[in-house]
Amino acid sequence: MKKYIYPLLLLISLAAAEAVEFLVPNSPLHQNAKHPYFGWIILAVTVIYFLYSGIQVLQKKKSENPPFYRAPFLAGIILFFNVLNLITVKLALLPVLYFPSLDRVFGTLFEDYSLILKCVGYSSGILLTGIFGGLLVGFFMGVGVGFNKTLSYWINPIIRILGPIPSTAWIPIFLLLFPTARAASAFIIGISVWFPTVVLTSSGISNVKNSYFEVSSTLGASQFYRIFKVGVPAALPSIFLGLFNGICSSFVTLMTAEMIGAKYGMGWYVNWQKEMMCYSNVYAGLIVIAVLFYIVITLLFKLRDKLLLWQKGVIKW
């Protein structure tokens, strides 16, 4: 019965949202958008979802979640936007300047797409450079600290002193030390990723059972094999936890760094539009940021699931 109720809920929510969008007149206090972008977008998303779920039904693929599993969630999202649309552009119950119509917010994604894409490319370049550098340094430093007592003696105090300092606190210094704001931003992001990665990598390796190394030594394994074929794979859950925490911190660092010294980027875009009092563009920028970071986190989860396939059914993520 649920397989029929779920898509029905989605259709009811969509019909209600479309009725409010096209049948209820806008408040004269709001500036009209060029097109009913909100109505078009929710219709397109719903059609795409039904096509995707229909293909699943026809192919009869086995999956953890049945077809239309996400339909109630999507219906709830459309209902939320429908209520927001009603209390903003239709009834003007909220301040017009700070709460523009959804048509203008989503319209910005189409009408200002060239600048938004340029800012997305700028932010993505900085983010990937910083994450890769911080991950690389944090991983190898964590492996060294976890396996070598001499390195642990010299490096651990530095980690404990510098690591807890918020990465954004370094912004004024690195903006002076680096030739460009882009390079400074990437380095600051690298620091935000480095600290949790090095701590949890070394911690994960330290917690690997010693019997694993004893067995590998008995079988004639070299030092390199024991480190990268025994210790590192066993510590991967902790390594991914550190990487996940570091990437979440890097998002905050990226936005803060771009708001201060960058010429482009999504953080710069949101801050610039806020100063121009264009709040429809601000909300559009926030939507793009949410989608961008969602993609990064999703890719990280996919990588984790592939590398930790041996833990499936043992640990619930």
C-alpha positions as CSV (number, residue, x, y, z in Angstrom):
1,M,0.0,0.0,0.0
2,K,2.9,2.3,0.8
3,K,4.2,2.1,-2.7
4,Y,1.0,3.9,-3.9
5,I,0.7,6.4,-1.0
6,Y,4.3,7.7,-1.3
7,P,4.0,8.9,-5.0
8,L,0.5,10.2,-4.3
9,L,1.8,12.4,-1.4
10,L,4.3,13.8,-3.8
11,L,1.7,14.6,-6.5
12,I,-0.6,16.2,-3.9
13,S,2.2,18.4,-2.6
14,L,3.2,19.4,-6.1
15,A,-0.4,20.2,-7.1
16,A,-0.8,22.4,-4.0
17,A,2.5,24.2,-4.7
18,E,1.6,24.8,-8.4
19,A,-1.9,26.1,-7.4
20,V,-0.4,28.6,-5.0
21,E,2.3,29.6,-7.5
22,F,-0.1,30.2,-10.5
23,L,-3.5,30.9,-9.0
24,V,-2.8,33.0,-5.9
25,P,-1.9,36.6,-6.9
26,N,1.4,38.1,-5.7
27,S,1.5,40.9,-3.2
28,P,2.0,44.3,-4.8
29,L,4.9,44.9,-2.4
30,H,7.0,42.3,-4.1
31,Q,8.9,42.9,-7.3
32,N,7.7,40.5,-10.0
33,A,10.2,38.0,-11.5
34,K,10.6,37.6,-15.2
35,H,9.3,34.0,-15.2
36,P,7.7,31.6,-12.6
37,Y,11.0,29.8,-12.0
38,F,9.8,28.2,-8.8
39,G,6.9,26.5,-10.4
40,W,9.0,25.3,-13.3
41,I,11.8,23.9,-11.1
42,I,9.6,21.9,-8.7
43,L,7.7,20.5,-11.7
44,A,10.9,19.5,-13.5
45,V,12.4,17.9,-10.3
46,T,9.2,15.9,-9.8
47,V,9.1,14.7,-13.4
48,I,12.8,13.6,-13.2
49,Y,12.2,11.8,-10.0
50,F,9.2,9.9,-11.3
51,L,11.2,8.9,-14.5
52,Y,14.1,7.7,-12.3
53,S,11.8,5.7,-10.0
54,G,9.9,4.3,-13.0
55,I,13.1,3.1,-14.5
56,Q,13.9,1.3,-11.2
57,V,10.5,-0.3,-11.2
58,L,10.9,-1.6,-14.8
59,Q,14.4,-2.8,-14.3
60,K,13.4,-4.5,-11.0
61,K,16.8,-3.7,-9.5
62,K,17.4,-4.9,-6.0
63,S,18.2,-2.0,-3.6
64,E,18.1,-1.3,0.1
65,N,15.4,1.3,-0.6
66,P,12.3,0.5,-2.7
67,P,11.2,2.8,-5.6
68,F,9.6,6.1,-4.4
69,Y,11.3,5.7,-1.0
70,R,12.3,9.4,-1.1
71,A,8.9,10.6,-2.3
72,P,7.6,11.6,1.1
73,F,10.8,13.6,1.8
74,L,10.6,15.3,-1.6
75,A,6.9,16.1,-0.8
76,G,7.9,17.6,2.5
77,I,10.5,19.8,0.8
78,I,8.0,21.0,-1.8
79,L,5.5,21.7,1.0
80,F,8.1,23.7,2.9
81,F,8.8,25.9,-0.1
82,N,5.1,26.2,-0.8
83,V,4.5,27.6,2.7
84,L,7.5,29.9,2.3
85,N,6.1,31.1,-1.1
86,L,2.8,31.7,0.5
87,I,4.0,33.8,3.4
88,T,6.5,35.8,1.4
89,V,5.5,36.8,-2.1
90,K,1.8,36.0,-1.8
91,L,0.9,37.5,1.6
92,A,4.1,39.6,2.3
93,L,4.1,38.6,6.0
94,L,7.9,38.9,6.2
95,P,10.1,41.9,5.4
96,V,10.1,42.2,1.6
97,L,13.7,43.4,1.4
98,Y,15.2,40.4,3.3
99,F,12.7,37.7,2.0
100,P,12.3,38.0,-1.7
101,S,10.1,35.8,-3.8
102,L,11.3,32.2,-4.6
103,D,10.9,33.1,-8.3
104,R,13.5,35.8,-8.0
105,V,15.8,33.5,-5.9
106,F,15.7,30.6,-8.4
107,G,15.7,33.1,-11.3
108,T,19.1,34.3,-10.2
109,L,20.5,30.8,-10.9
110,F,19.5,31.3,-14.6
111,E,20.0,35.0,-15.1
112,D,23.3,35.3,-13.3
113,Y,24.6,31.8,-14.2
114,S,27.9,33.0,-15.9
115,L,29.2,34.8,-12.8
116,I,28.0,32.0,-10.5
117,L,29.8,29.3,-12.6
118,K,32.9,31.4,-12.5
119,C,32.7,31.7,-8.7
120,V,32.0,27.9,-8.4
121,G,35.1,27.2,-10.5
122,Y,37.2,29.5,-8.4
123,S,35.9,28.1,-5.1
124,S,36.3,24.5,-6.3
125,G,39.9,25.1,-7.3
126,I,40.8,26.5,-4.0
127,L,38.9,23.8,-2.1
128,L,40.4,20.9,-3.9
129,T,43.9,22.3,-3.7
130,G,43.6,22.9,0.0
131,I,42.0,19.5,0.8
132,F,44.5,17.6,-1.3
133,G,47.5,19.3,0.3
134,G,46.1,19.0,3.9
135,L,45.2,15.4,3.4
136,L,48.6,14.5,1.9
137,V,50.6,16.1,4.7
138,G,48.2,15.0,7.4
139,F,48.2,11.4,6.3
140,F,51.9,10.9,6.0
141,M,52.6,12.9,9.2
142,G,49.9,10.8,11.0
143,V,51.5,7.6,9.7
144,G,54.9,8.7,10.8
145,V,53.7,9.7,14.3
146,G,51.7,6.5,14.6
147,F,54.6,4.2,13.7
148,N,57.7,6.0,14.9
149,K,58.3,7.0,18.5
150,T,61.0,9.5,17.6
151,L,58.7,11.4,15.2
152,S,56.0,11.2,17.8
153,Y,58.3,12.8,20.4
154,W,59.1,15.8,18.2
155,I,55.9,16.3,16.2
156,N,53.1,15.6,18.7
157,P,53.8,18.8,20.8
158,I,53.7,20.9,17.6
159,I,50.4,19.3,16.6
160,R,48.9,19.9,20.1
161,I,50.1,23.6,20.1
162,L,49.2,24.6,16.5
163,G,46.3,22.3,15.8
164,P,43.7,23.7,18.1
165,I,44.2,27.2,16.7
166,P,41.2,27.9,14.4
167,S,42.4,28.0,10.8
168,T,40.5,31.2,10.2
169,A,42.7,32.9,12.8
170,W,45.7,32.6,10.4
171,I,44.0,34.6,7.7
172,P,45.5,38.0,8.5
173,I,49.0,36.5,8.6
174,F,48.9,34.3,5.5
175,L,47.3,37.1,3.4
176,L,50.5,39.0,4.1
177,L,52.9,36.0,3.5
178,F,51.4,34.7,0.3
179,P,51.5,36.6,-3.0
180,T,47.8,36.1,-3.8
181,A,44.6,35.6,-1.7
182,R,43.9,32.4,-3.6
183,A,47.2,30.8,-2.5
184,A,46.6,32.0,1.1
185,S,43.0,30.6,1.1
186,A,44.2,27.2,-0.2
187,F,46.9,27.0,2.5
188,I,44.4,27.9,5.3
189,I,42.0,25.3,4.0
190,G,44.9,22.8,4.0
191,I,45.5,23.6,7.7
192,S,41.9,23.0,8.6
193,V,42.1,19.5,6.9
194,W,45.6,18.7,8.2
195,F,44.8,18.8,11.9
196,P,42.0,16.3,12.2
197,T,43.6,14.1,9.6
198,V,46.9,13.8,11.3
199,V,45.4,13.3,14.8
200,L,42.9,10.6,13.8
201,T,45.3,8.9,11.4
202,S,48.0,8.5,14.1
203,S,45.3,7.5,16.7
204,G,43.9,4.9,14.3
205,I,47.3,3.4,13.7
206,S,48.1,3.4,17.4
207,N,44.9,1.4,18.1
208,V,45.6,-1.3,15.5
209,K,46.1,-4.7,17.3
210,N,49.7,-5.6,17.7
211,S,48.9,-9.1,16.7
212,Y,48.4,-8.0,13.1
213,F,51.9,-6.7,12.9
214,E,53.4,-9.8,14.7
215,V,51.6,-12.2,12.2
216,S,52.9,-10.1,9.2
217,S,56.4,-10.1,10.6
218,T,56.3,-13.9,11.2
219,L,55.3,-14.3,7.5
220,G,58.3,-12.2,6.4
221,A,56.6,-9.0,5.6
222,S,58.8,-5.9,5.1
223,Q,58.5,-2.7,7.1
224,F,56.8,-1.0,4.1
225,Y,54.3,-3.8,3.8
226,R,53.4,-3.8,7.5
227,I,52.8,0.0,7.4
228,F,50.8,0.4,4.2
229,K,49.3,-3.1,3.8
230,V,48.5,-3.8,7.5
231,G,48.4,-0.7,9.6
232,V,46.9,1.8,7.2
233,P,44.0,-0.4,6.0
234,A,43.1,-1.2,9.6
235,A,43.2,2.5,10.5
236,L,41.1,3.6,7.5
237,P,37.9,4.1,9.5
238,S,39.7,6.6,11.7
239,I,41.4,8.2,8.7
240,F,38.1,8.8,7.0
241,L,36.6,10.2,10.1
242,G,39.5,12.7,10.3
243,L,39.1,13.6,6.6
244,F,35.3,14.1,7.0
245,N,35.8,16.4,10.0
246,G,38.6,18.3,8.1
247,I,36.5,18.7,5.0
248,C,33.5,20.1,7.0
249,S,35.9,22.6,8.6
250,S,37.3,23.5,5.2
251,F,33.9,24.6,4.1
252,V,33.7,27.2,6.8
253,T,37.3,28.2,6.2
254,L,36.7,28.6,2.5
255,M,33.7,30.9,2.9
256,T,35.4,33.0,5.5
257,A,38.7,33.4,3.5
258,E,36.8,34.4,0.4
259,M,34.7,37.0,2.2
260,I,37.9,38.7,3.3
261,G,40.5,38.7,0.5
262,A,39.2,37.0,-2.6
263,K,38.1,38.6,-5.9
264,Y,35.8,35.7,-6.9
265,G,34.3,32.6,-5.2
266,M,31.0,31.7,-3.7
267,G,31.9,33.3,-0.3
268,W,32.9,36.5,-2.1
269,Y,29.7,36.4,-4.2
270,V,27.4,36.0,-1.1
271,N,29.2,38.8,0.7
272,W,29.2,41.1,-2.3
273,Q,25.5,40.6,-2.9
274,K,24.7,41.2,0.8
275,E,26.5,44.5,0.6
276,M,24.5,45.4,-2.5
277,M,21.3,44.4,-0.6
278,C,20.4,41.9,-3.3
279,Y,19.1,39.2,-1.0
280,S,17.6,37.1,-3.8
281,N,21.2,36.7,-5.1
282,V,22.4,35.9,-1.5
283,Y,19.9,33.0,-1.2
284,A,20.8,31.8,-4.7
285,G,24.4,31.8,-3.7
286,L,23.6,29.8,-0.5
287,I,21.8,27.2,-2.6
288,V,24.8,26.8,-4.9
289,I,27.1,26.5,-1.9
290,A,24.8,23.8,-0.3
291,V,24.8,21.8,-3.6
292,L,28.5,22.1,-4.1
293,F,29.3,20.9,-0.6
294,Y,26.7,18.2,-0.8
295,I,28.5,16.8,-4.0
296,V,31.9,16.9,-2.2
297,I,30.6,15.0,0.9
298,T,28.7,12.5,-1.3
299,L,31.9,11.7,-3.3
300,L,33.7,11.2,0.0
301,F,31.1,8.8,1.2
302,K,31.3,6.9,-2.1
303,L,35.1,6.6,-1.8
304,R,34.7,5.5,1.8
305,D,32.2,2.8,1.0
306,K,34.4,1.5,-1.8
307,L,37.6,1.3,0.3
308,L,35.8,0.0,3.4
309,L,33.7,-2.6,1.6
310,W,35.1,-5.2,4.0
311,Q,33.3,-3.4,6.9
312,K,29.9,-3.6,5.3
313,G,27.5,-5.3,7.8
314,V,29.9,-4.8,10.6
315,I,29.7,-1.0,11.2
316,K,26.5,1.0,10.7
317,W,27.5,4.4,9.2
